Amino acid sequence: MAHPIGVVMKPQFNIWFEIDGEVAASRWRMQLLDAIGKHGSITAGAEAMGVPYRVAWQKIHEMEERLGEPLLDTSTGGSKGGGARLTDAGQFHIDRMRRFCDRSDAAIAEIYADVYDAPERT
C-alpha cells in the first residue's frame, strides 16, 4: 500500500548502550555531555538541553561510573563560579557516539527507502 498523497514518514529510533543492564551511554547523554563541554558548565549545558541541573549531573555521574572514567573535569564556585570541561575520554566517547549514530542513521534511511519506497509486489 503506497503512502497517501502528502504523507511523509521518517523513521526515528533511540540508541543506547548498556553495561550489566544499566544505560552507560546514549545519543541524548552524549549530546548533554557535548553541551556541557561547549558551554563550560553543567548548569549552562543543562539549560541548553532543557533539563534541570540535577538531571544533567545525575546522567553524567551515571555515565562516569558505568564507563569507569571521568568524562568531565569540574571546578567548584568561587568569585568566578564553577566550570566544567571535557576530559580526553569525554571527547572520545562523544566522537565515537557521533560516528556510530551517523552510520546508524544512514543505515536506517537506506533500509527505510528499500522497504517503504520499493515498488509494491502483487
N, C-alpha and C positions, 0 to 999 in steps of 0.2 A: 504494500500500500504506500503510495507516494505521500509526501508531506502536503497538507493543504496549502494553497497559494498564500504566500506571505508568512508562513510559519517557518521560523528558523530555530533549530535546536542546536545547542552547543554542549558537548559533554563537559561535565565538571566532576572532579574527584579530589579526594584528600590523600595525602601521602604522609605517613609517619613510620618511624622505626621504633621497635620495642626491644628492650633488654629485660629478660625474665618477666615478660608480660606487662611491663611498665613503659610508657612512652618516654623514649630517650631523646628523640629529635623529630621534628615535623617541619613542613613547609612554613606554617604560621610561626612556630617558635623561632625558626631561623630568621624570618622576616622581623620578628621582635628583636632578636639579638642584633641584627643588622641596623635597625632603627636606633637602638641604644648606642651602638658604635658611631653612627653618623651624627647623632645629636649630643653625644658626650655625657649623657647621664641616663640612669634608669628612669627617672621621673619624666624627662623630655621624650625619651624613646617610647615610654608607655603612653604618654599623651598623644604622640604621633600615631600610635596604633589604636588609640581609642579604648585603652584598658586602664584600670586602676593600677597604681604603683604596686600594690600588694600582689596582684595577679602577675604582673611582669616579674617582680622579684622571685615569686614562688616558681614560676616556669623556668627562669634562668637557673635557680638553685637546683631544681629537679634535673635539668639537663647536665649541670656540672657534676652532680652526684652520680648520675647514671652513666655518663660518658667517662667519668673518672679523671677529669682535668678541669682546671679553671678556664672559663671562656671569656671572663671579664677581669680586668684589674680595676678595682674601685678604690676611691678615696672618700673619706667622710668629710662632712661640712667644714666649717671654719669661716673666715671672713669672705672667702670667695666661693663658698659652697662646695659640695662634693662633686664627684665626677666618675665616669666610667669609660674605659677604653677597651677595645677588643684585644685579647691575647692572640698570639700566633695561632693557637689551637682554635680559638673562636672564629678567626677569619678563615681558617682551613675548613671548618665544618660548614660555614656559610657558603663558601665557594663550592664545596662538594655537593651540598644540597641543591644549590642553584643549577649545577651541571646535571644532576640526577633529575630534577624537576623539568628542566628544559628538554631533556631527552624523552622523559615520560610524556610530557605534553605533546611532543611531536609524534610519538608512537600512538598515543590515544587519538590524535587528529587523523592519523593515517588509517587506523582501524575504523574510526567513525566514518570516514569517507568511503572506505571499502564496503562497509556494511550498509550504511544508510544512503549513500549516493550511487550505489551499484544498480544497474538496471534490474528490474524485477524479473524473476523467472516464473514462467507459468507451467 
